[in-house]
Amino acid sequence: MRNPESTAQIAGHPIHPMLIPFPIACFVLTLLSDLAFWKTSNEFWSNASLWLLGIGLILAALAAVMGLIDVFGDAQIRNLTDAWLHAGGNVIAVLIELYNWYSRYEHGTAAVIPTGLVLSVIVVLILLFTGWKGWEMVYRHRVGVTNQLP
C-alpha cells in the first residue's frame, strides 16, 4: 500500500512542512515579545508583537492553503483523525491570533497585558498539540514520505 501523498509539492517535496516553521516562529516570538513588554513596559515590544502577529497570520494562511490542498488531494490523509485534529487546532490558533492582532491594532499597548499575553500562551500550547499531531502524520502515518529510496 502506498503512503499518503502530499498533493502540494515542489520536485517531490511537500510544501506545507516547508512553510509551517514561519508562522510557528512568529507566534512563539509574539509570546516572547509579550513577556518582554510585560517586564519592561517598552512600547517596542508591543509593536514587535503586532508585526509578528500580522506576519504570522499571513504565513499561516499560506501554510493552511497548502495543507488543505494535501487534505483534499488524498483520501488517505482525509481519513486520518490526526489530520483533522491538526487542522482544527490550527484553525482555532489562527482565530485566536486574529483576534489578538485586531485587539492590539485597535487598543495598542492596553491590549497586551493581560489579555494579549494570555492569548499568546494559549496559542503556543495549542501549537504544541497541533505540532505533535503533525509529526504523528509524518512519522506514524507516513504522510508525504516517499515509498521507496531513490
C-alpha positions as CSV (number, residue, x, y, z in Angstrom):
1,M,0.0,0.0,0.0
2,R,1.3,3.4,-0.9
3,N,1.9,6.1,1.7
4,P,-0.5,9.1,1.8
5,E,0.8,11.6,-0.7
6,S,1.3,15.3,-0.5
7,T,-0.5,17.0,-3.4
8,A,1.1,20.4,-3.0
9,Q,4.7,19.7,-3.7
10,I,7.8,21.0,-5.4
11,A,10.1,18.4,-7.0
12,G,8.5,15.7,-4.8
13,H,8.9,17.8,-1.6
14,P,5.7,18.7,0.3
15,I,5.2,22.5,0.5
16,H,3.2,22.5,3.7
17,P,6.0,21.4,6.0
18,M,8.3,23.9,4.3
19,L,6.0,26.8,5.3
20,I,4.8,25.9,8.8
21,P,8.0,26.8,10.7
22,F,7.5,30.5,9.8
23,P,4.1,31.2,11.4
24,I,5.1,29.0,14.4
25,A,8.2,31.1,14.9
26,C,6.2,34.3,14.6
27,F,3.6,33.2,17.2
28,V,6.3,31.9,19.6
29,L,8.2,35.2,19.2
30,T,5.0,37.1,19.8
31,L,4.8,35.3,23.2
32,L,8.4,36.2,23.9
33,S,7.9,39.9,22.9
34,D,4.8,40.0,25.1
35,L,6.8,38.7,28.0
36,A,9.5,41.4,27.3
37,F,6.8,44.1,27.2
38,W,5.3,42.8,30.5
39,K,8.7,43.1,32.2
40,T,9.9,46.3,30.6
41,S,6.8,48.3,29.5
42,N,8.9,49.3,26.5
43,E,6.5,50.0,23.6
44,F,9.0,48.5,21.1
45,W,7.9,45.0,22.3
46,S,4.3,45.8,21.9
47,N,4.9,46.9,18.3
48,A,7.1,43.9,17.7
49,S,4.2,41.6,18.8
50,L,1.8,43.4,16.5
51,W,4.1,42.9,13.5
52,L,4.9,39.3,14.4
53,L,1.2,38.5,14.7
54,G,0.4,40.1,11.3
55,I,3.3,38.3,9.5
56,G,2.4,35.0,11.3
57,L,-1.2,35.3,10.2
58,I,-0.3,35.8,6.6
59,L,2.2,32.9,6.6
60,A,-0.3,30.7,8.5
61,A,-2.9,31.4,5.8
62,L,-0.4,30.3,3.1
63,A,0.6,27.2,5.0
64,A,-3.1,26.4,5.6
65,V,-3.9,26.6,1.8
66,M,-1.1,24.1,1.1
67,G,-2.3,21.8,3.9
68,L,-5.9,21.9,2.6
69,I,-4.6,21.0,-0.9
70,D,-2.9,18.0,0.7
71,V,-6.0,17.0,2.7
72,F,-8.4,17.3,-0.2
73,G,-5.9,15.8,-2.7
74,D,-5.5,12.4,-1.0
75,A,-8.3,10.3,0.6
76,Q,-5.8,8.6,2.9
77,I,-5.0,12.0,4.5
78,R,-8.7,12.9,4.8
79,N,-9.3,9.7,6.6
80,L,-6.8,10.4,9.4
81,T,-8.2,11.6,12.7
82,D,-4.7,13.2,13.4
83,A,-5.1,15.3,10.2
84,W,-8.4,16.8,11.4
85,L,-7.1,17.4,14.9
86,H,-4.0,19.1,13.5
87,A,-6.1,21.2,11.1
88,G,-8.8,22.0,13.6
89,G,-6.4,23.0,16.3
90,N,-4.5,25.2,13.9
91,V,-7.7,26.9,12.8
92,I,-8.5,27.7,16.5
93,A,-5.0,29.0,17.0
94,V,-5.2,31.3,13.9
95,L,-8.7,32.6,15.0
96,I,-7.3,33.4,18.5
97,E,-4.3,35.2,16.9
98,L,-6.5,37.1,14.5
99,Y,-8.5,38.4,17.5
100,N,-5.2,39.1,19.3
101,W,-3.9,41.1,16.4
102,Y,-7.1,43.1,16.0
103,S,-7.3,43.9,19.7
104,R,-3.8,45.2,19.7
105,Y,-4.4,47.1,16.5
106,E,-7.4,48.8,18.0
107,H,-6.3,49.3,21.6
108,G,-2.5,49.4,21.4
109,T,-0.4,48.5,24.4
110,A,-3.5,48.3,26.6
111,A,-4.4,45.0,24.8
112,V,-1.1,43.3,25.6
113,I,-1.3,42.8,29.4
114,P,-3.0,40.6,30.5
115,T,-5.3,39.6,27.5
116,G,-2.7,39.5,24.7
117,L,-0.2,37.7,26.8
118,V,-2.7,35.1,27.9
119,L,-3.9,34.5,24.3
120,S,-0.2,34.2,23.2
121,V,0.3,31.5,25.9
122,I,-2.8,29.6,24.8
123,V,-1.8,29.7,21.2
124,V,1.7,28.3,21.9
125,L,0.1,25.5,23.9
126,I,-2.2,24.7,21.0
127,L,0.7,24.7,18.6
128,L,2.5,22.2,20.8
129,F,-0.5,19.9,20.4
130,T,-1.0,20.5,16.7
131,G,2.7,20.1,16.1
132,W,2.6,16.7,17.8
133,K,-0.4,15.8,15.6
134,G,1.6,16.9,12.5
135,W,4.6,14.8,13.5
136,E,2.2,11.8,14.1
137,M,1.0,12.2,10.5
138,V,4.6,12.1,9.2
139,Y,6.2,9.5,11.5
140,R,3.2,7.3,12.3
141,H,1.1,7.6,9.1
142,R,4.0,8.5,6.8
143,V,2.1,11.4,5.1
144,G,4.4,12.8,2.4
145,V,7.1,10.2,2.9
146,T,8.3,8.6,-0.3
147,N,7.5,4.9,-0.6
148,Q,11.0,3.9,-1.7
149,L,14.5,5.1,-1.5
150,P,15.9,6.5,-4.8
